[in-house]
């Protein structure tokens, strides 16, 4: 089992050769629907998320994230503060 699946970060893990088929399986029935059905439903979900402050929260976190990179660029040897960006990938192999 992949680490992301164990941590609950993904719904399922598929073989590298199968992503197109796994993506199309749930998408094809939706693509076959008249646009007047899924489009308003998607809009309603997006509006509900907006009312809950999703985008405001994401904008705030993004700003703090960029602030941290700028701070590290000024105070450390690099903007990542010495973080090894390859470490997560290496840990999952």
Beta strands, then each sheet from edge to edge (+ up, - down):
end
